[in-house]
């Protein structure tokens, strides 16, 4: 294998690695966006559960008060 062939192989390898790193960068960006969306969805669900807990506690208190009045 001549020096020119080795140099060409090296350049090809470098370009392939660059393409792979570019694809990895895009994947990381996509994962970051998905993680942000997941965090927002988690917060929304937490808020919904808190509201449901409040409704359940309110209903339980109202039921107890009715029993005491009777």
N, C-alpha and C positions, 0 to 999 in steps of 0.2 A: 504494500500500500504506500503510495507516494505521499509526500508532505501535503500536496494540494488536496488529495482525497481525504486525508486526515482533517485538514482545515475545513473542508466542505462538510464533513461529518460533524465536526464540532459546531459549526454555524447552524446546521440543521437541528442539532440537539438543543442549542441555546434558544432557537426560535420555537421549538416544540415546548420547552419549559416555559417560555414567555407566554405562549398561548394558554398553557395549563394554568399559570398564575393569574392571567386575565380572567379565565373562566372561574377560578376559585374566588377572585375578588367579587365577581358578579354574584356568585352563590352566597358569599358572606353578606353582601348588601341585601339580597333577597331574604336571608335569614334574619337580618336585623329588622327589616320591615315586618316580617311575620311575628317576630318576638314582640315588637311594639304593639301590633294588633292583639296578640294574645294577652298582653298586660292590660290593655284597655278592656278587653272582654272580661278578664278576671275582675277588674274593678267594677264593671257593670253588674256582674253576677253577685259580687259581694254586696253591692247596694240593694239589689233585689232581695237577697236573702235577709238582709237587715230589715227591710220593709215588711217582709213576711213574718219575721220574728216579732216585730212590733205589733202587727195585726193579731197574731196568735196570743201574745201577752195581753193585749187590750181585751180580747174576747174572754180570756180566762179571768181577768179582773172583773169584767162586767158580769160574768156568770157568778163569781163569788159574792159580789155586792147584791145581786138579786136574791141569792140564797139567804144572806144575812137579813135582808128586808122582810123576808117571808117568815 
